Amino acid sequence: MIIFIGNLPPEVGANELADLGQLTTGTPVRIYKKRDGTGGLHRYGLVHLGSEKDGRSLIRRLHGTGIRGNSLQVREF
């Protein structure tokens, strides 16, 4: 299962995101940057988990939590 984590602040890295999600070592976490039509930069992460159960648990733990003033948007990708 792949989990989308949106609304990331600019300075958050993959290791910090893995720590926040209490992910096991070796869980693939990638951070992406994308410009919108107005020149704004959007940052989001994708986490690849082995099971749907782990994915649902991560969504429950992180959705709506705050990191550096941003409220995370977490859902299935």
N, CA, C and O atoms as a Maestro MAE file, in Angstrom:
{
 s_m_m2io_version
 :::
 2.0.0
}

f_m_ct {
 s_m_title
 :::
 protein
 m_atom[308] {
  # First column is atom index #
  i_m_mmod_type
  r_m_x_coord
  r_m_y_coord
  r_m_z_coord
  i_m_residue_number
  s_m_chain_name
  s_m_pdb_residue_name
  s_m_pdb_atom_name
  i_m_atomic_number
  :::
  1 25 0.848 -1.173 0.000 1 A "MET " " N  " 7
  2 3 0.000 0.000 0.000 1 A "MET " " CA " 6
  3 2 0.895 1.237 0.000 1 A "MET " " C  " 6
  4 15 1.909 1.286 0.696 1 A "MET " " O  " 8
  5 25 0.505 2.228 -0.787 2 A "ILE " " N  " 7
  6 3 1.253 3.485 -0.844 2 A "ILE " " CA " 6
  7 2 0.425 4.569 -0.159 2 A "ILE " " C  " 6
  8 15 -0.763 4.729 -0.436 2 A "ILE " " O  " 8
  9 25 1.069 5.307 0.735 3 A "ILE " " N  " 7
  10 3 0.412 6.369 1.501 3 A "ILE " " CA " 6
  11 2 0.954 7.722 1.057 3 A "ILE " " C  " 6
  12 15 2.165 7.916 0.953 3 A "ILE " " O  " 8
  13 25 0.042 8.652 0.797 4 A "PHE " " N  " 7
  14 3 0.358 10.033 0.439 4 A "PHE " " CA " 6
  15 2 0.349 10.878 1.707 4 A "PHE " " C  " 6
  16 15 -0.596 10.812 2.493 4 A "PHE " " O  " 8
  17 25 1.402 11.672 1.907 5 A "ILE " " N  " 7
  18 3 1.460 12.600 3.041 5 A "ILE " " CA " 6
  19 2 1.706 13.984 2.469 5 A "ILE " " C  " 6
  20 15 2.801 14.280 1.991 5 A "ILE " " O  " 8
  21 25 0.694 14.825 2.517 6 A "GLY " " N  " 7
  22 3 0.768 16.141 1.918 6 A "GLY " " CA " 6
  23 2 0.857 17.268 2.929 6 A "GLY " " C  " 6
  24 15 0.702 17.071 4.135 6 A "GLY " " O  " 8
  25 25 1.112 18.453 2.399 7 A "ASN " " N  " 7
  26 3 1.241 19.689 3.167 7 A "ASN " " CA " 6
  27 2 2.501 19.689 4.030 7 A "ASN " " C  " 6
  28 15 2.485 20.150 5.171 7 A "ASN " " O  " 8
  29 25 3.587 19.168 3.472 8 A "LEU " " N  " 7
  30 3 4.854 19.120 4.204 8 A "LEU " " CA " 6
  31 2 5.545 20.484 4.173 8 A "LEU " " C  " 6
  32 15 5.560 21.149 3.138 8 A "LEU " " O  " 8
  33 25 6.112 20.898 5.300 9 A "PRO " " N  " 7
  34 3 6.919 22.120 5.297 9 A "PRO " " CA " 6
  35 2 8.201 21.896 4.496 9 A "PRO " " C  " 6
  36 15 8.651 20.758 4.364 9 A "PRO " " O  " 8
  37 25 8.797 22.966 3.956 10 A "PRO " " N  " 7
  38 3 9.963 22.839 3.069 10 A "PRO " " CA " 6
  39 2 11.165 22.128 3.676 10 A "PRO " " C  " 6
  40 15 11.903 21.457 2.955 10 A "PRO " " O  " 8
  41 25 11.379 22.256 4.969 11 A "GLU " " N  " 7
  42 3 12.601 21.726 5.564 11 A "GLU " " CA " 6
  43 2 12.494 20.288 6.063 11 A "GLU " " C  " 6
  44 15 13.465 19.765 6.611 11 A "GLU " " O  " 8
  45 25 11.351 19.635 5.893 12 A "VAL " " N  " 7
  46 3 11.175 18.262 6.372 12 A "VAL " " CA " 6
  47 2 11.788 17.289 5.378 12 A "VAL " " C  " 6
  48 15 11.538 17.378 4.176 12 A "VAL " " O  " 8
  49 25 12.590 16.361 5.884 13 A "GLY " " N  " 7
  50 3 13.217 15.342 5.047 13 A "GLY " " CA " 6
  51 2 12.601 13.971 5.272 13 A "GLY " " C  " 6
  52 15 11.772 13.789 6.163 13 A "GLY " " O  " 8
  53 25 13.011 13.018 4.461 14 A "ALA " " N  " 7
  54 3 12.473 11.663 4.528 14 A "ALA " " CA " 6
  55 2 12.727 11.010 5.883 14 A "ALA " " C  " 6
  56 15 11.855 10.311 6.400 14 A "ALA " " O  " 8
  57 25 13.910 11.225 6.469 15 A "ASN " " N  " 7
  58 3 14.213 10.617 7.772 15 A "ASN " " CA " 6
  59 2 13.302 11.153 8.871 15 A "ASN " " C  " 6
  60 15 12.826 10.390 9.712 15 A "ASN " " O  " 8
  61 25 13.058 12.458 8.866 16 A "GLU " " N  " 7
  62 3 12.180 13.047 9.881 16 A "GLU " " CA " 6
  63 2 10.748 12.533 9.709 16 A "GLU " " C  " 6
  64 15 10.057 12.265 10.691 16 A "GLU " " O  " 8
  65 25 10.312 12.399 8.462 17 A "LEU " " N  " 7
  66 3 8.976 11.882 8.196 17 A "LEU " " CA " 6
  67 2 8.854 10.430 8.660 17 A "LEU " " C  " 6
  68 15 7.827 10.043 9.218 17 A "LEU " " O  " 8
  69 25 9.886 9.633 8.434 18 A "ALA " " N  " 7
  70 3 9.887 8.243 8.896 18 A "ALA " " CA " 6
  71 2 9.836 8.177 10.419 18 A "ALA " " C  " 6
  72 15 9.134 7.337 10.982 18 A "ALA " " O  " 8
  73 25 10.576 9.060 11.087 19 A "ASP " " N  " 7
  74 3 10.554 9.105 12.548 19 A "ASP " " CA " 6
  75 2 9.174 9.502 13.063 19 A "ASP " " C  " 6
  76 15 8.666 8.907 14.013 19 A "ASP " " O  " 8
  77 25 8.573 10.503 12.439 20 A "LEU " " N  " 7
  78 3 7.256 10.977 12.844 20 A "LEU " " CA " 6
  79 2 6.218 9.861 12.718 20 A "LEU " " C  " 6
  80 15 5.352 9.711 13.580 20 A "LEU " " O  " 8
  81 25 6.311 9.084 11.644 21 A "GLY " " N  " 7
  82 3 5.379 7.987 11.409 21 A "GLY " " CA " 6
  83 2 5.728 6.713 12.144 21 A "GLY " " C  " 6
  84 15 5.016 5.715 12.032 21 A "GLY " " O  " 8
  85 25 6.817 6.734 12.897 22 A "GLN " " N  " 7
  86 3 7.291 5.561 13.640 22 A "GLN " " CA " 6
  87 2 7.460 4.363 12.704 22 A "GLN " " C  " 6
  88 15 7.063 3.242 13.022 22 A "GLN " " O  " 8
  89 25 8.062 4.633 11.538 23 A "LEU " " N  " 7
  90 3 8.249 3.586 10.533 23 A "LEU " " CA " 6
  91 2 9.496 2.779 10.835 23 A "LEU " " C  " 6
  92 15 10.455 3.290 11.415 23 A "LEU " " O  " 8
  93 25 9.478 1.530 10.444 24 A "THR " " N  " 7
  94 3 10.629 0.672 10.671 24 A "THR " " CA " 6
  95 2 11.758 1.063 9.723 24 A "THR " " C  " 6
  96 15 11.520 1.609 8.646 24 A "THR " " O  " 8
  97 25 12.974 0.780 10.133 25 A "THR " " N  " 7
  98 3 14.140 1.069 9.306 25 A "THR " " CA " 6
  99 2 14.005 0.346 7.971 25 A "THR " " C  " 6
  100 15 13.653 -0.832 7.924 25 A "THR " " O  " 8
  101 25 14.286 1.055 6.907 26 A "GLY " " N  " 7
  102 3 14.211 0.464 5.579 26 A "GLY " " CA " 6
  103 2 12.893 0.680 4.861 26 A "GLY " " C  " 6
  104 15 12.767 0.323 3.690 26 A "GLY " " O  " 8
  105 25 11.888 1.268 5.547 27 A "THR " " N  " 7
  106 3 10.622 1.562 4.884 27 A "THR " " CA " 6
  107 2 10.862 2.669 3.854 27 A "THR " " C  " 6
  108 15 11.348 3.742 4.212 27 A "THR " " O  " 8
  109 25 10.528 2.424 2.572 28 A "PRO " " N  " 7
  110 3 10.783 3.435 1.544 28 A "PRO " " CA " 6
  111 2 9.919 4.684 1.743 28 A "PRO " " C  " 6
  112 15 8.691 4.606 1.736 28 A "PRO " " O  " 8
  113 25 10.577 5.838 1.922 29 A "VAL " " N  " 7
  114 3 9.917 7.134 2.056 29 A "VAL " " CA " 6
  115 2 10.584 8.075 1.068 29 A "VAL " " C  " 6
  116 15 11.808 8.207 1.060 29 A "VAL " " O  " 8
  117 25 9.790 8.724 0.241 30 A "ARG " " N  " 7
  118 3 10.338 9.680 -0.724 30 A "ARG " " CA " 6
  119 2 9.601 11.005 -0.588 30 A "ARG " " C  " 6
  120 15 8.391 11.038 -0.362 30 A "ARG " " O  " 8
  121 25 10.347 12.091 -0.728 31 A "ILE " " N  " 7
  122 3 9.787 13.439 -0.693 31 A "ILE " " CA " 6
  123 2 9.814 13.992 -2.119 31 A "ILE " " C  " 6
  124 15 10.820 13.873 -2.818 31 A "ILE " " O  " 8
  125 25 8.710 14.592 -2.540 32 A "TYR " " N  " 7
  126 3 8.592 15.162 -3.881 32 A "TYR " " CA " 6
  127 2 8.251 16.643 -3.793 32 A "TYR " " C  " 6
  128 15 7.615 17.091 -2.838 32 A "TYR " " O  " 8
  129 25 8.684 17.402 -4.806 33 A "LYS " " N  " 7
  130 3 8.373 18.824 -4.919 33 A "LYS " " CA " 6
  131 2 7.726 19.039 -6.277 33 A "LYS " " C  " 6
  132 15 8.180 18.493 -7.282 33 A "LYS " " O  " 8
  133 25 6.661 19.840 -6.304 34 A "LYS " " N  " 7
  134 3 5.981 20.108 -7.559 34 A "LYS " " CA " 6
  135 2 5.494 21.552 -7.570 34 A "LYS " " C  " 6
  136 15 4.894 22.012 -6.598 34 A "LYS " " O  " 8
  137 25 5.746 22.262 -8.650 35 A "ARG " " N  " 7
  138 3 5.276 23.642 -8.801 35 A "ARG " " CA " 6
  139 2 3.865 23.635 -9.389 35 A "ARG " " C  " 6
  140 15 3.546 22.851 -10.282 35 A "ARG " " O  " 8
  141 25 3.031 24.534 -8.858 36 A "ASP " " N  " 7
  142 3 1.692 24.676 -9.427 36 A "ASP " " CA " 6
  143 2 1.699 25.771 -10.488 36 A "ASP " " C  " 6
  144 15 2.752 26.339 -10.776 36 A "ASP " " O  " 8
  145 25 0.566 26.071 -11.064 37 A "GLY " " N  " 7
  146 3 0.467 27.046 -12.135 37 A "GLY " " CA " 6
  147 2 0.771 28.473 -11.725 37 A "GLY " " C  " 6
  148 15 1.029 29.321 -12.579 37 A "GLY " " O  " 8
  149 25 0.744 28.753 -10.416 38 A "THR " " N  " 7
  150 3 1.012 30.109 -9.931 38 A "THR " " CA " 6
  151 2 2.439 30.268 -9.428 38 A "THR " " C  " 6
  152 15 2.801 31.326 -8.914 38 A "THR " " O  " 8
  153 25 3.240 29.240 -9.569 39 A "GLY " " N  " 7
  154 3 4.624 29.305 -9.120 39 A "GLY " " CA " 6
  155 2 4.838 28.818 -7.702 39 A "GLY " " C  " 6
  156 15 5.970 28.796 -7.221 39 A "GLY " " O  " 8
  157 25 3.756 28.423 -7.017 40 A "GLY " " N  " 7
  158 3 3.875 27.891 -5.661 40 A "GLY " " CA " 6
  159 2 4.483 26.496 -5.671 40 A "GLY " " C  " 6
  160 15 4.340 25.754 -6.643 40 A "GLY " " O  " 8
  161 25 5.151 26.151 -4.600 41 A "LEU " " N  " 7
  162 3 5.798 24.841 -4.488 41 A "LEU " " CA " 6
  163 2 5.029 23.969 -3.513 41 A "LEU " " C  " 6
  164 15 4.787 24.361 -2.371 41 A "LEU " " O  " 8
  165 25 4.649 22.793 -3.964 42 A "HIS " " N  " 7
  166 3 3.963 21.825 -3.122 42 A "HIS " " CA " 6
  167 2 4.945 20.707 -2.787 42 A "HIS " " C  " 6
  168 15 5.666 20.223 -3.659 42 A "HIS " " O  " 8
  169 25 4.968 20.300 -1.518 43 A "ARG " " N  " 7
  170 3 5.839 19.198 -1.078 43 A "ARG " " CA " 6
  171 2 4.962 18.110 -0.488 43 A "ARG " " C  " 6
  172 15 4.048 18.376 0.293 43 A "ARG " " O  " 8
  173 25 5.260 16.877 -0.880 44 A "TYR " " N  " 7
  174 3 4.516 15.743 -0.338 44 A "TYR " " CA " 6
  175 2 5.436 14.537 -0.272 44 A "TYR " " C  " 6
  176 15 6.485 14.500 -0.915 44 A "TYR " " O  " 8
  177 25 5.033 13.572 0.500 45 A "GLY " " N  " 7
  178 3 5.802 12.349 0.637 45 A "GLY " " CA " 6
  179 2 4.973 11.140 0.253 45 A "GLY " " C  " 6
  180 15 3.747 11.150 0.368 45 A "GLY " " O  " 8
  181 25 5.650 10.098 -0.203 46 A "LEU " " N  " 7
  182 3 5.011 8.815 -0.470 46 A "LEU " " CA " 6
  183 2 5.733 7.761 0.354 46 A "LEU " " C  " 6
  184 15 6.962 7.683 0.360 46 A "LEU " " O  " 8
  185 25 4.946 6.956 1.047 47 A "VAL " " N  " 7
  186 3 5.480 5.891 1.887 47 A "VAL " " CA " 6
  187 2 4.953 4.568 1.354 47 A "VAL " " C  " 6
  188 15 3.744 4.394 1.198 47 A "VAL " " O  " 8
  189 25 5.853 3.638 1.074 48 A "HIS " " N  " 7
  190 3 5.476 2.319 0.575 48 A "HIS " " CA " 6
  191 2 5.468 1.346 1.759 48 A "HIS " " C  " 6
  192 15 6.501 1.093 2.378 48 A "HIS " " O  " 8
  193 25 4.287 0.810 2.057 49 A "LEU " " N  " 7
  194 3 4.147 -0.132 3.169 49 A "LEU " " CA " 6
  195 2 3.746 -1.502 2.638 49 A "LEU " " C  " 6
  196 15 3.121 -1.614 1.583 49 A "LEU " " O  " 8
  197 25 4.111 -2.532 3.373 50 A "GLY " " N  " 7
  198 3 3.883 -3.899 2.928 50 A "GLY " " CA " 6
  199 2 2.462 -4.387 3.061 50 A "GLY " " C  " 6
  200 15 2.070 -5.322 2.364 50 A "GLY " " O  " 8
  201 25 1.673 -3.782 3.938 51 A "SER " " N  " 7
  202 3 0.317 -4.291 4.130 51 A "SER " " CA " 6
  203 2 -0.689 -3.153 4.253 51 A "SER " " C  " 6
  204 15 -0.345 -2.029 4.619 51 A "SER " " O  " 8
  205 25 -1.926 -3.472 3.939 52 A "GLU " " N  " 7
  206 3 -3.000 -2.494 4.064 52 A "GLU " " CA " 6
  207 2 -3.219 -2.133 5.536 52 A "GLU " " C  " 6
  208 15 -3.527 -0.986 5.858 52 A "GLU " " O  " 8
  209 25 -3.060 -3.103 6.416 53 A "LYS " " N  " 7
  210 3 -3.222 -2.852 7.856 53 A "LYS " " CA " 6
  211 2 -2.230 -1.785 8.332 53 A "LYS " " C  " 6
  212 15 -2.608 -0.869 9.062 53 A "LYS " " O  " 8
  213 25 -0.962 -1.903 7.920 54 A "ASP " " N  " 7
  214 3 0.049 -0.909 8.296 54 A "ASP " " CA " 6
  215 2 -0.287 0.456 7.709 54 A "ASP " " C  " 6
  216 15 -0.090 1.483 8.359 54 A "ASP " " O  " 8
  217 25 -0.792 0.463 6.484 55 A "GLY " " N  " 7
  218 3 -1.166 1.711 5.835 55 A "GLY " " CA " 6
  219 2 -2.293 2.417 6.556 55 A "GLY " " C  " 6
  220 15 -2.218 3.622 6.795 55 A "GLY " " O  " 8
  221 25 -3.331 1.688 6.904 56 A "ARG " " N  " 7
  222 3 -4.475 2.280 7.633 56 A "ARG " " CA " 6
  223 2 -4.030 2.804 8.996 56 A "ARG " " C  " 6
  224 15 -4.496 3.851 9.447 56 A "ARG " " O  " 8
  225 25 -3.140 2.083 9.640 57 A "SER " " N  " 7
  226 3 -2.622 2.521 10.936 57 A "SER " " CA " 6
  227 2 -1.853 3.837 10.800 57 A "SER " " C  " 6
  228 15 -2.011 4.734 11.628 57 A "SER " " O  " 8
  229 25 -1.022 3.954 9.759 58 A "LEU " " N  " 7
  230 3 -0.263 5.179 9.532 58 A "LEU " " CA " 6
  231 2 -1.199 6.355 9.249 58 A "LEU " " C  " 6
  232 15 -0.975 7.458 9.748 58 A "LEU " " O  " 8
  233 25 -2.227 6.130 8.467 59 A "ILE " " N  " 7
  234 3 -3.199 7.190 8.179 59 A "ILE " " CA " 6
  235 2 -3.848 7.676 9.472 59 A "ILE " " C  " 6
  236 15 -3.938 8.882 9.702 59 A "ILE " " O  " 8
  237 25 -4.299 6.755 10.314 60 A "ARG " " N  " 7
  238 3 -4.934 7.131 11.591 60 A "ARG " " CA " 6
  239 2 -3.976 7.912 12.488 60 A "ARG " " C  " 6
  240 15 -4.380 8.877 13.136 60 A "ARG " " O  " 8
  241 25 -2.708 7.496 12.528 61 A "ARG " " N  " 7
  242 3 -1.731 8.151 13.414 61 A "ARG " " CA " 6
  243 2 -1.345 9.547 12.945 61 A "ARG " " C  " 6
  244 15 -1.137 10.437 13.770 61 A "ARG " " O  " 8
  245 25 -1.246 9.752 11.639 62 A "LEU " " N  " 7
  246 3 -0.674 11.009 11.147 62 A "LEU " " CA " 6
  247 2 -1.662 12.025 10.594 62 A "LEU " " C  " 6
  248 15 -1.382 13.223 10.638 62 A "LEU " " O  " 8
  249 25 -2.814 11.591 10.073 63 A "HIS " " N  " 7
  250 3 -3.727 12.545 9.431 63 A "HIS " " CA " 6
  251 2 -4.174 13.623 10.422 63 A "HIS " " C  " 6
  252 15 -4.696 13.332 11.498 63 A "HIS " " O  " 8
  253 25 -3.953 14.870 10.022 64 A "GLY " " N  " 7
  254 3 -4.357 16.005 10.844 64 A "GLY " " CA " 6
  255 2 -3.356 16.411 11.906 64 A "GLY " " C  " 6
  256 15 -3.545 17.428 12.573 64 A "GLY " " O  " 8
  257 25 -2.285 15.629 12.079 65 A "THR " " N  " 7
  258 3 -1.274 16.017 13.063 65 A "THR " " CA " 6
  259 2 -0.453 17.165 12.500 65 A "THR " " C  " 6
  260 15 -0.415 17.379 11.289 65 A "THR " " O  " 8
  261 25 0.194 17.890 13.374 66 A "GLY " " N  " 7
  262 3 0.970 19.043 12.942 66 A "GLY " " CA " 6
  263 2 2.457 18.765 12.931 66 A "GLY " " C  " 6
  264 15 2.982 18.003 13.743 66 A "GLY " " O  " 8
  265 25 3.123 19.413 11.979 67 A "ILE " " N  " 7
  266 3 4.576 19.378 11.924 67 A "ILE " " CA " 6
  267 2 5.044 20.755 11.464 67 A "ILE " " C  " 6
  268 15 4.758 21.191 10.349 67 A "ILE " " O  " 8
  269 25 5.760 21.416 12.341 68 A "ARG " " N  " 7
  270 3 6.291 22.759 12.056 68 A "ARG " " CA " 6
  271 2 5.220 23.725 11.553 68 A "ARG " " C  " 6
  272 15 5.450 24.502 10.627 68 A "ARG " " O  " 8
  273 25 4.058 23.660 12.177 69 A "GLY " " N  " 7
  274 3 2.979 24.585 11.848 69 A "GLY " " CA " 6
  275 2 2.072 24.157 10.702 69 A "GLY " " C  " 6
  276 15 1.110 24.861 10.392 69 A "GLY " " O  " 8
  277 25 2.349 23.035 10.073 70 A "ASN " " N  " 7
  278 3 1.517 22.541 8.969 70 A "ASN " " CA " 6
  279 2 0.706 21.339 9.443 70 A "ASN " " C  " 6
  280 15 1.229 20.468 10.137 70 A "ASN " " O  " 8
  281 25 -0.562 21.291 9.070 71 A "SER " " N  " 7
  282 3 -1.418 20.148 9.372 71 A "SER " " CA " 6
  283 2 -1.300 19.148 8.226 71 A "SER " " C  " 6
  284 15 -1.599 19.476 7.078 71 A "SER " " O  " 8
  285 25 -0.865 17.931 8.537 72 A "LEU " " N  " 7
  286 3 -0.622 16.923 7.500 72 A "LEU " " CA " 6
  287 2 -1.920 16.359 6.939 72 A "LEU " " C  " 6
  288 15 -2.892 16.140 7.663 72 A "LEU " " O  " 8
  289 25 -1.909 16.130 5.637 73 A "GLN " " N  " 7
  290 3 -2.997 15.470 4.935 73 A "GLN " " CA " 6
  291 2 -2.480 14.087 4.560 73 A "GLN " " C  " 6
  292 15 -1.558 13.964 3.753 73 A "GLN " " O  " 8
  293 25 -3.066 13.054 5.138 74 A "VAL " " N  " 7
  294 3 -2.560 11.698 4.932 74 A "VAL " " CA " 6
  295 2 -3.708 10.813 4.418 74 A "VAL " " C  " 6
  296 15 -4.789 10.768 5.004 74 A "VAL " " O  " 8
  297 25 -3.439 10.110 3.303 75 A "ARG " " N  " 7
  298 3 -4.460 9.262 2.699 75 A "ARG " " CA " 6
  299 2 -3.794 8.193 1.825 75 A "ARG " " C  " 6
  300 15 -2.589 8.228 1.578 75 A "ARG " " O  " 8
  301 25 -4.606 7.255 1.372 76 A "GLU " " N  " 7
  302 3 -4.099 6.252 0.436 76 A "GLU " " CA " 6
  303 2 -3.813 6.932 -0.895 76 A "GLU " " C  " 6
  304 15 -4.573 7.799 -1.326 76 A "GLU " " O  " 8
  305 25 -2.724 6.544 -1.545 77 A "PHE " " N  " 7
  306 3 -2.320 7.168 -2.798 77 A "PHE " " CA " 6
  307 2 -3.035 6.544 -3.964 77 A "PHE " " C  " 6
  308 15 -2.818 6.945 -5.108 77 A "PHE " " O  " 8
  :::
 }
 m_bond[307] {
  # First column is bond index #
  i_m_from
  i_m_to
  i_m_order
  :::
  1 1 2 1
  2 2 3 1
  3 3 4 2
  4 3 5 1
  5 5 6 1
  6 6 7 1
  7 7 8 2
  8 7 9 1
  9 9 10 1
  10 10 11 1
  11 11 12 2
  12 11 13 1
  13 13 14 1
  14 14 15 1
  15 15 16 2
  16 15 17 1
  17 17 18 1
  18 18 19 1
  19 19 20 2
  20 19 21 1
  21 21 22 1
  22 22 23 1
  23 23 24 2
  24 23 25 1
  25 25 26 1
  26 26 27 1
  27 27 28 2
  28 27 29 1
  29 29 30 1
  30 30 31 1
  31 31 32 2
  32 31 33 1
  33 33 34 1
  34 34 35 1
  35 35 36 2
  36 35 37 1
  37 37 38 1
  38 38 39 1
  39 39 40 2
  40 39 41 1
  41 41 42 1
  42 42 43 1
  43 43 44 2
  44 43 45 1
  45 45 46 1
  46 46 47 1
  47 47 48 2
  48 47 49 1
  49 49 50 1
  50 50 51 1
  51 51 52 2
  52 51 53 1
  53 53 54 1
  54 54 55 1
  55 55 56 2
  56 55 57 1
  57 57 58 1
  58 58 59 1
  59 59 60 2
  60 59 61 1
  61 61 62 1
  62 62 63 1
  63 63 64 2
  64 63 65 1
  65 65 66 1
  66 66 67 1
  67 67 68 2
  68 67 69 1
  69 69 70 1
  70 70 71 1
  71 71 72 2
  72 71 73 1
  73 73 74 1
  74 74 75 1
  75 75 76 2
  76 75 77 1
  77 77 78 1
  78 78 79 1
  79 79 80 2
  80 79 81 1
  81 81 82 1
  82 82 83 1
  83 83 84 2
  84 83 85 1
  85 85 86 1
  86 86 87 1
  87 87 88 2
  88 87 89 1
  89 89 90 1
  90 90 91 1
  91 91 92 2
  92 91 93 1
  93 93 94 1
  94 94 95 1
  95 95 96 2
  96 95 97 1
  97 97 98 1
  98 98 99 1
  99 99 100 2
  100 99 101 1
  101 101 102 1
  102 102 103 1
  103 103 104 2
  104 103 105 1
  105 105 106 1
  106 106 107 1
  107 107 108 2
  108 107 109 1
  109 109 110 1
  110 110 111 1
  111 111 112 2
  112 111 113 1
  113 113 114 1
  114 114 115 1
  115 115 116 2
  116 115 117 1
  117 117 118 1
  118 118 119 1
  119 119 120 2
  120 119 121 1
  121 121 122 1
  122 122 123 1
  123 123 124 2
  124 123 125 1
  125 125 126 1
  126 126 127 1
  127 127 128 2
  128 127 129 1
  129 129 130 1
  130 130 131 1
  131 131 132 2
  132 131 133 1
  133 133 134 1
  134 134 135 1
  135 135 136 2
  136 135 137 1
  137 137 138 1
  138 138 139 1
  139 139 140 2
  140 139 141 1
  141 141 142 1
  142 142 143 1
  143 143 144 2
  144 143 145 1
  145 145 146 1
  146 146 147 1
  147 147 148 2
  148 147 149 1
  149 149 150 1
  150 150 151 1
  151 151 152 2
  152 151 153 1
  153 153 154 1
  154 154 155 1
  155 155 156 2
  156 155 157 1
  157 157 158 1
  158 158 159 1
  159 159 160 2
  160 159 161 1
  161 161 162 1
  162 162 163 1
  163 163 164 2
  164 163 165 1
  165 165 166 1
  166 166 167 1
  167 167 168 2
  168 167 169 1
  169 169 170 1
  170 170 171 1
  171 171 172 2
  172 171 173 1
  173 173 174 1
  174 174 175 1
  175 175 176 2
  176 175 177 1
  177 177 178 1
  178 178 179 1
  179 179 180 2
  180 179 181 1
  181 181 182 1
  182 182 183 1
  183 183 184 2
  184 183 185 1
  185 185 186 1
  186 186 187 1
  187 187 188 2
  188 187 189 1
  189 189 190 1
  190 190 191 1
  191 191 192 2
  192 191 193 1
  193 193 194 1
  194 194 195 1
  195 195 196 2
  196 195 197 1
  197 197 198 1
  198 198 199 1
  199 199 200 2
  200 199 201 1
  201 201 202 1
  202 202 203 1
  203 203 204 2
  204 203 205 1
  205 205 206 1
  206 206 207 1
  207 207 208 2
  208 207 209 1
  209 209 210 1
  210 210 211 1
  211 211 212 2
  212 211 213 1
  213 213 214 1
  214 214 215 1
  215 215 216 2
  216 215 217 1
  217 217 218 1
  218 218 219 1
  219 219 220 2
  220 219 221 1
  221 221 222 1
  222 222 223 1
  223 223 224 2
  224 223 225 1
  225 225 226 1
  226 226 227 1
  227 227 228 2
  228 227 229 1
  229 229 230 1
  230 230 231 1
  231 231 232 2
  232 231 233 1
  233 233 234 1
  234 234 235 1
  235 235 236 2
  236 235 237 1
  237 237 238 1
  238 238 239 1
  239 239 240 2
  240 239 241 1
  241 241 242 1
  242 242 243 1
  243 243 244 2
  244 243 245 1
  245 245 246 1
  246 246 247 1
  247 247 248 2
  248 247 249 1
  249 249 250 1
  250 250 251 1
  251 251 252 2
  252 251 253 1
  253 253 254 1
  254 254 255 1
  255 255 256 2
  256 255 257 1
  257 257 258 1
  258 258 259 1
  259 259 260 2
  260 259 261 1
  261 261 262 1
  262 262 263 1
  263 263 264 2
  264 263 265 1
  265 265 266 1
  266 266 267 1
  267 267 268 2
  268 267 269 1
  269 269 270 1
  270 270 271 1
  271 271 272 2
  272 271 273 1
  273 273 274 1
  274 274 275 1
  275 275 276 2
  276 275 277 1
  277 277 278 1
  278 278 279 1
  279 279 280 2
  280 279 281 1
  281 281 282 1
  282 282 283 1
  283 283 284 2
  284 283 285 1
  285 285 286 1
  286 286 287 1
  287 287 288 2
  288 287 289 1
  289 289 290 1
  290 290 291 1
  291 291 292 2
  292 291 293 1
  293 293 294 1
  294 294 295 1
  295 295 296 2
  296 295 297 1
  297 297 298 1
  298 298 299 1
  299 299 300 2
  300 299 301 1
  301 301 302 1
  302 302 303 1
  303 303 304 2
  304 303 305 1
  305 305 306 1
  306 306 307 1
  307 307 308 2
  :::
 }
}
